[in-house]
Amino acid sequence: MRGTPVLVQIMLVYYGLPMIGIEPPVPAFLGSAGNRVMYGIIALTINSGGYICEIIRSGIESVDPGQMEAARSIGFGPVRSMMMIVVPQAVKNILPNFGNEFTNLIQASSQVMVIGVAELMFTFNTISSNGRVFTPLIVIAFLYFVMTFTVGRGVHAMEKHFKKADR
């Protein structure tokens, strides 16, 4: 997990963007904490976006260049070749890494509590101040397990689907 850089990026976005005059639009349903939530979303998007771009780039490059040449030779244009031939093959290579990145994003979201966004660990800090420590931690661990397990099972199901398509 890439812990410290995410935390630093969250703080840079939260304190840095207002200094240069950038205020994110805040949907009304987020209420008074909406500004902090939007800064957290921006920071996590910036952090994860770079990794996702690299995953997609490497997935596309993992497809044999002859596939693009073959598509072009039968009359496909560059966009159609990419969308119909290269990208479907790349998706199969991308899935495991993309699933890992999404799991990392779920886990990194707990670091948004440093700017006051009330997520699971922030709620734990509130509850544990009353003297209860162990039970809330078990519940939070279970919730994180359910979220990451669900992502893992979804990725596994998609991989299985693509293996059937190969037959």
N, C-alpha and C positions, 0 to 999 in steps of 0.2 A: 504494500500500500504506500502511496505517495503522500504521507501525512503532512509534514511541515510545509512543503510548497503550497498545498491547498490552503492551509491556514494563513500563510503569508498573502496569498492571492486574495483571499476573502477580506483580509484587513486592508490591503491596498485598494481594492474596489470600494469597500465601504467608506474609507476615509479619503481616498484619492479622487474618486469621481466627483464628489461635491466640491472639492478644491478647484477643479478645472471647470466647474459650472455645469456638469452633467447630472441631471436628475431623471431617474427612470420613470416612465408612466406607471401609475399604480392603479390596478383595478379596484373598484369600490368594495368588492366582496372581501378584500384582504384587511380592511379596517385600518386601525392606527399603526399596526405593525407592518403594513404593506410595503413601506419603503425599505425596511430591513430585509424582508422576504425577497423583494426584487433585486436588491444588491447581492443577496446570497445566490439567487438564480443566475445572475450575470456572472459571478465569480466561478460557480461550478460549471457553467456553460463554457467559459473561456478555458478553464482547466481541462475539461473533458473533451472539448472541441478539437484541440490539438491532437490528442491521442486518437480520437475517432478518425480524423483526417488521415493520420498516419496508418491506421489499420486499413482504411479503405484503399489508400494508395498502394500499400504493400499487397493487398488482396488482388488488385487489378494487375499489378506487375507480376504476380505469381502465375497468371494465365499465360500460356505459351504465345509468344508474338505471332506464331504461324496461324493462330485462330483469327486474329485481326486481318492478316494477309488473305486468308481463305475467304473471309466474309467480303472483303473488298474486291476479291477476284470474281465473285459471283454477282457483283453489281450493287452491293450494299454501300451506302454512304458511310462516312466516319461515325456519325451519331447513331445511325441505325445499327452499324456493326458493333458499336460499344454496347448499346442497350439490349440487342437481341442475342449477341454471342458472348461477349467478354464479361459483362456484369453478372449474368446468371451463373457463370462458372466461378467468378470471384466471390459471389455471396457465399457459396459453399465453403470457401477458404476463410472468409471473414467471420463467420458465425461464432466459433469458439472465442476468438479474441474480443469480439463485440460483446458477447455475454459476460466475459470477465470485466470489461470496461464498465458495463452497466452495473455489475455487482460492486465494483470499486466506487462508482458514483453514489450508490445507495449508502455505502459505508462512509464516504466522505461527507455526505449531507449532515452527519452528526456534528461536524466541525463548524457549521453555520451558527451554532449556539453562541459562539464567541461574540457575535454582533447582536445577540439578544433574540434570535428567532426561536420561538418555542417549538422545538422538535422533541424527539424521544429523550435524549440525554438532558436537555434543558428541563424537561418535565421531571426527570429523575432527580436533578439537583433540587428542585422545588419540594418534591416529596421527601427526599432524604433529610432535608433540614428539620423535618418533624421527628427524626429519630428512626424512621423506617428505612432500612438500606437494602436488605437482601431480597425481599419480595419484589420490589420494583425492578431490580436488576435482572431477576429471573424473567419477569414479564418482557422487559426490553430485549433481552437476549433471545427470547422466543420470537418476538416480533421481527427482529433482524433476521433470524433464521428462516422464518416463513417467507419474508421478502426475497432473500437471496436464493432459497431453495426453489421458490416459484420461478425465478429468472432462470436458474439452472435447468429445471425441468422443461421450461419453454424452449430453451436453446437446444436441449437434447431432442425434443420432439421435432424441431425444425431440421436438425441434422439427420434424424431418422427419415424424415420426409424426403430430403435431398438424396439420401442413399437409395431410397426406393426409385427415385427418378433416374438414377444411374443404371439401373438394371434393364 
